Amino acid sequence: MPQFLDAFIEQVSKKRDSLAQKMAVGRASVLDADLERLLLEGWRPIPAHGVPDREVAAVDGSRAVRALASGAIFYITRAIAVLGRRRFRELEADAFFSKAKPHEISVFIGRKMEWLELKAAIKAIREGDLSEGAPVLIDGSLYGRLLHLPRDQPAEGMRAFMLDYFKTLWELFELCRERRILLAGVSKESRSSFLRDHLLERLLEGELGRLDGLPVEVKAELRAIFETALQAPSEALSALRRLKRAHGDRLEGVERIIREAASARPDHQLIRRLAKAPGYTAPLELGAFKPGSTTIELMGKDPKAYVRRYFREAILEAEDEKAFIREAAGILARIPGLPSIVSFHLLPDPRDTPMRVDIPSWACGPGHRISDFAGIRPAEADVSGMVALLMGGYAGLRDYNVWLKRADEEVRLSRDIVDGLYSPALEKMLNATMIHPRGYRRVKYP
């Protein structure tokens, strides 16, 4: 049979039940009843909404990469902010050499694309003359952008790029705060698990509270094992086995929670499985990422030491080492002052995938800095206005957001655009041919 169709049908037939479960609503858990109870405790109905009475700015980006026979990596990144009939564009095309792995190169170019998105948003706010309350939607997570580690990048000649990234990120947040712009990151596809982690932590505290007579230091160790399970599952489960040998069956409830924490189960899958009706989750406030909180602390206390530790190759590329360290330290010292993020999930239709929404904490309640605390905590925030706005732009299962979809359609880099438009233009301008490695089929690399 062509294209191995017979082998494909045989494989799917053997795994029909497990594939249907994983692909529809994800896996079940022995803790589902408890998680459902906590989820629905904070589940909020969707408020009344209609079409917004003002223009919404929507920002998205795209990228394309081509490996050349010379060993260089050529890339194109571009971003657009769509505001009614107006368009605010950013594009960067360049090439670099690198010894890094393909994944590291892909991450670097992804950061370049995000950077252009930030610049496009700033351009829309300034040149579009947006006023107080104007909504600016960026495709993707705001919190994820704050978590990127400022350090040397894998591209020769661009080692210090993340300093430009955070300088622009700071500029966008400050501009929105000063003008009271309603900035939000909207993610249709998200693998985050901060909601699940928060619910599991609540279950853990309840279980520990029921374990009368268990030494305080053991409870503290179990909390530490839980935190470890979120990042290093095998290490946590090994430590848990050691404690179980000492305390036996008393820890069975705690073990179920820690094993769930060690599993891969994103919030979106949890919500799709357990939510019964359209609505949104109680907002949570996200501070410094716990494993990375020490790096944020170092940026605030001794940014020059941070530069010397994490920008060694950038320092070597700099023409003036002292001037570079001084300028870099000034940028890094601002990072602890970036806002904490209020985040929630919106399910507009039980048949749909939830949206994750990130908002700076100062935009929807008492403002805090990302360095004010580490981890997750309940947010004192009213996000109903943002929910109503997003529902006003919801057009069903195919179009989760009409504004972001339009931006995506206009900015997307297809194979035809890259290889049929940009590449010939580049070859003509450089009077050279882009020679690709043997076996290249003119496809788009992520």
Buried (B, 14 or more C-beta within 10 A) or exposed (E): EEEEEEEEEEEEEEEEEEEEEEEEEBEEBEBBEBBBEBBBEBBBEBEEBEEBEEBBBBBBBBBBBBBBEEEBBBBBBBBBBBBEEEBBBBBBEBBBEBEBEEEBBBBBBBBBBBBBBBBBBBBBBEEBEBEEEBBBBBBBBBBBBBBBEBBBBBBBEBBBBBBBBBBBBBBBBBBBBEBBBBBBBBBBEBEBBBBBBBBBBBBBEEBBEEBEEBEEEBBEBBBEBBBBBBEBBEEBBEBBEEBBEEBEEBBEBBBBBBBBBBEEBBBBBBBBBBBEEBBBBBBBBBBBBBEEBEBBBBBBEBBBEBBBEBBEBBBEBBEEEEEBBEBBBEBBBBBBBBBBBBBBBBBBEEEBBBBBBBBBBBBBBEBBBBBBBBBBBEBEBEBBBBBBBBBBBBEEEEEBBBBBBBBBEBBBBEEEBBBEEBBEEBEEEEEEEBEBEEEBEEEBBE
